[in-house]
Amino acid sequence: MKSNELVKEKQKHNILLLIDDEEDILYTFHSLLKRKDISYILIQILSSLETWQKKKKNSHNYDLVVMDIRMREVSGIRLFYRFKG
């Protein structure tokens, strides 16, 4: 896929990032979103530490980030400030 085609594809879809250390919560969100008639790219991460490390490596701009506040490795509050800047 050419880079301009990728840009057009990204424009058609919202990018949603779900972060929670409980797999059941991610599954529930995914199930609810599947019922809606929206175009989106869903990225689910089961570990706050993995999210922290991925954020260091790249600077994706997400349209919506939903995360748990209480997670084992890195709190949602700390991750929020990491995303904020």
CORGI-V900609 format. One record per residue. N is the residue number from 1. SS is DSSP state (hx for helix, st for strand, lp for the rest). OMEGA is omega in degrees with one decimal (none if undefined). D_LAST is the distance of its C-alpha to the last C-alpha in Angstrom with 2 decimals. Layout:
N,SS,OMEGA,D_LAST / N,SS,OMEGA,D_LAST
This chain:
1,lp,179.5,30.88 / 2,lp,-175.8,30.15 / 3,hx,179.0,26.67 / 4,hx,176.0,27.60 / 5,hx,178.1,28.90 / 6,hx,177.5,25.66 / 7,hx,178.4,23.81 / 8,hx,179.1,26.53 / 9,hx,179.0,26.27 / 10,hx,-179.7,22.54 / 11,hx,-179.7,23.35 / 12,hx,-172.3,25.92 / 13,lp,169.9,23.74 / 14,st,177.6,20.73 / 15,st,179.8,18.50 / 16,st,178.0,18.18 / 17,st,176.7,16.59 / 18,st,-179.1,18.47 / 19,st,175.5,17.70 / 20,lp,179.6,20.47 / 21,lp,176.1,22.61 / 22,lp,-176.0,25.74 / 23,hx,-179.9,27.25 / 24,hx,180.0,29.29 / 25,hx,177.9,26.34 / 26,hx,179.2,24.89 / 27,hx,179.8,28.43 / 28,hx,177.5,28.91 / 29,hx,179.7,25.83 / 30,hx,179.5,26.94 / 31,hx,178.7,30.47 / 32,hx,-178.9,29.53 / 33,hx,179.1,27.50 / 34,hx,-178.1,30.43 / 35,hx,-177.5,32.65 / 36,lp,-179.2,30.74 / 37,lp,177.6,31.59 / 38,lp,175.8,28.20 / 39,lp,-179.3,27.06 / 40,st,170.5,23.96 / 41,st,-176.4,22.70 / 42,st,176.0,22.04 / 43,st,179.9,20.11 / 44,st,178.3,20.92 / 45,st,-174.6,19.74 / 46,lp,-175.0,21.89 / 47,lp,177.2,19.95 / 48,hx,178.5,16.68 / 49,hx,176.7,17.11 / 50,hx,177.7,17.68 / 51,hx,179.7,14.52 / 52,hx,-178.2,12.59 / 53,hx,178.5,14.70 / 54,hx,179.8,14.43 / 55,hx,176.7,10.65 / 56,hx,-174.2,11.30 / 57,hx,-178.0,14.05 / 58,lp,-177.5,12.83 / 59,lp,176.3,10.26 / 60,lp,172.2,12.27 / 61,lp,-179.7,11.65 / 62,lp,176.8,13.31 / 63,lp,178.7,15.35 / 64,st,175.5,15.40 / 65,st,176.7,14.05 / 66,st,-178.5,16.60 / 67,st,174.4,16.44 / 68,lp,177.8,18.68 / 69,lp,-177.8,17.71 / 70,lp,176.1,20.31 / 71,lp,-172.2,20.18 / 72,lp,-170.4,22.02 / 73,lp,-179.4,19.79 / 74,lp,-177.4,16.26 / 75,lp,176.8,15.98 / 76,hx,178.0,14.33 / 77,hx,179.1,12.74 / 78,hx,177.3,11.09 / 79,hx,178.7,10.06 / 80,hx,179.3,8.73 / 81,hx,175.9,6.27 / 82,hx,179.3,5.60 / 83,hx,-176.9,5.37 / 84,hx,175.7,3.70 / 85,lp,none,0.00
